[in-house]
Amino acid sequence: MTMKVNRIVNGPIPDSFLSDESQRLDSLKFDGQSLQVLDQLLLPHEFKYIPIENVSDAFAVIKSMQVRGAPLIAVVGSLGLLLELQKVSELNLDDIRQKIEYLISSRPTAVDLRNSVNGLLPILESVVDTDHIKLEKCRQYLLEVYASEKQQNRILVWNAYQELLQAFPTKKKLTVMTICNTGSLATVSWGTALGVIRALHSEHRLNLAYVLETRPYNQGIRLTATEMLHGGVPFKLITDSMAAWAMKNNQVDCVLTGADNVARNGDTANKIGTYMLAVLCKHHKINFYPVVPFTTINRHIASGEEIRIEERPAGEMLRVNGILVGNAECPVWNPAFDVTPADLITKILTDFGNWTPEQLEFQIPE
Ligand SMILES: CSC[C@@H](O)[C@@H](O)C(=O)COP(=O)(O)O
């Protein structure tokens, strides 16, 4: 997969656009040789960075949800592998292939990680390069996963922002709704849907964001609310069950969500509850937009039926911050994601342009 994809809507992007990086929380610290990630399970009460030295460390923090959010998972997995490859002098093809599969198994729905680490395969399979050159190319590629996530995110947010200006030409300020956490804590940059909400705020075009609590694991209340408070972005936290009532009684202009896996026909997997929002949008005639980096598009699958939905442990539903709130014996079904069918989606906003689901397949870059 090529990393460089550029299709900037109404570009060039002015330097002033999202220039104040102090408004962002750092999901990780990486200096080229050492990596530390923010333990998101401790938020909002404690900001603690934990060191990652290899693939098993990366796997552990992704699996446990200390690190989450599709783009961030991809970067942390890739950097975990990079740190290992920086320590070896000889290429071990089987070992790298096994590590790629191991990393992918940590979160099966989020396709960014799969797309990113699988990008090593053509390098490993080259019949021209020596092992020494392959090793060096693998390192460069993995570093590029990190660098390009940052660059592409700015384009993604800009493109999505342009779409909203165009869709609501007479609105001075928008009221939006969002689910889960799609901000700097889910990426190494501004974020996807939450990045767009940030942009609306910094361009004085945001009235209010309704932030869903996002049961069962509360990424909305623990993470998004923390980011909004940190950046001074106007928002109101609501429980997931208040979404319909908020749409009915308050003007909501659009719903902006992230995505974990988008099929060629535009069917979009995202945090459980997203499908419910799309259905509500249809009833209330509200625009529904997934904000989607190129790395989240799964060109290998035709529709959402092929997306594997991760199921998480019962304890994540029965406990809040480790405290048991239900009977430990409760039978539980805990799917982490759902799939919004393409026909409920207004447009898919991407870093290579903004497309209706019908257009998407013909626009995905090689
Ligand atoms: C930029 S984030 C896109 C998605 O990863 C996000 O919307 C989401 O569903 C996160 O789920 P999580 O289970 O917290 O990793």
The ligand as an SDF file (V2000), in Angstrom:
LIG
                    3D

 15 14  0  0  0  0  0  0  0  0999 V2000
   -9.7670    7.9240   14.8810 C   0  0  0  0  0  0  0  0  0  0  0  0
  -10.5180    6.7570   15.6090 S   0  0  0  0  0  0  0  0  0  0  0  0
  -11.5570    5.7470   14.6580 C   0  0  0  0  0  0  0  0  0  0  0  0
  -12.0290    4.6390   15.4850 C   0  0  0  0  0  0  0  0  0  0  0  0
  -10.9470    3.8730   15.9000 O   0  0  0  0  0  0  0  0  0  0  0  0
  -12.8550    5.1030   16.6900 C   0  0  0  0  0  0  0  0  0  0  0  0
  -14.0050    5.7270   16.2140 O   0  0  0  0  0  0  0  0  0  0  0  0
  -13.2010    3.9190   17.5040 C   0  0  0  0  0  0  0  0  0  0  0  0
  -14.1740    3.2430   17.2270 O   0  0  0  0  0  0  0  0  0  0  0  0
  -12.2500    3.5360   18.5590 C   0  0  0  0  0  0  0  0  0  0  0  0
  -12.5790    2.3040   19.1650 O   0  0  0  0  0  0  0  0  0  0  0  0
  -11.6490    1.7110   20.3100 P   0  0  0  0  0  0  0  0  0  0  0  0
  -12.3440    0.4310   20.6590 O   0  0  0  0  0  0  0  0  0  0  0  0
  -11.6280    2.7140   21.4140 O   0  0  0  0  0  0  0  0  0  0  0  0
  -10.2960    1.4660   19.6860 O   0  0  0  0  0  0  0  0  0  0  0  0
  1  2  1  0
  2  3  1  0
  3  4  1  0
  4  5  1  0
  4  6  1  0
  6  7  1  0
  6  8  1  0
  8  9  2  0
  8 10  1  0
 10 11  1  0
 11 12  1  0
 12 13  2  0
 12 14  1  0
 12 15  1  0
M  END
$$$$
